[in-house]
Amino acid sequence: QVQLVESGGGVVRPGGSLRLSCAASGFTFSNYGMHWVRQAPDKGLEWVAVIYYDGSNQYYADSVKGRFTISRDNSKNTLYLQMNSLRAEDTAVYYCARNLDSRGYYYFDYWGQGTLVTVSS
Amino acid sequence: DIQMTQSPSSLSASVGDRVTITCRASQSIGRFLNWYQQRPGQAPQVLIYAASSLQSGVPSRFSGSGSGTDFTLTISSLQPEDFATYYCQQSYSSLRNTFGQGTKLEIK
């Protein structure tokens, strides 16, 4: 069965860095684009970044562009999110999600359980 | 970026009620609209994709409709497990996905 398991969350000071991982299993990881989506405490969902199936392209929300980097290692079935220059407003649960293309319509069909990032001094 | 606006932001209803949630896009998005359900403490899960296609395993009491800028999610007969928060998402701009702000469905 498809599984996505995030790790790497924790408490970090403003201006600090953190790297999140998402370990994928139960499907051919290298065939799918992958996303990061975050959710601040008691807030809605915010899309963060996407990476193509082969890692050739990445796109970011304006709120994280220049500070976050999405990457993947298809040999390890793992997705990453490198977060630098962290701010208090980056505090959130971070989810990885698989992108499914159904006849040209895209949606997120599997999600991880999330990992909490807290930016605080 | 395409903005997605849901209404209402919250809704109280009873088991067995028929409920409709609306999502409006700031520009035409065709049928590139998805609906997700998020129960407290859980990750979101997709209910509807391409505006009206039911995801495998999702109960048939959930349905979606609309195209262009206006979309609806309907739950035909609320069950206890349906009390959750619902989000719409546009995938027209698939490289810059945006979600609505959410609709919290509570028990009356």
Interface residues (C-beta under 8 A of the other chain):
Chain A: H35 G44 L45 E46 W47 V50 Y59 A61 D62 Y95 S102 R103 Y105 Y106 Y107 F108 D109 W111 G112 Q113 G114
Chain B: D1 R31 F32 N34 Y36 Q38 A43 P44 Q45 V46 Y49 A50 S53 Q55 Y87 Q89 S91 S94 L95 R96 N97 T98 F99 G100 Q101 G102
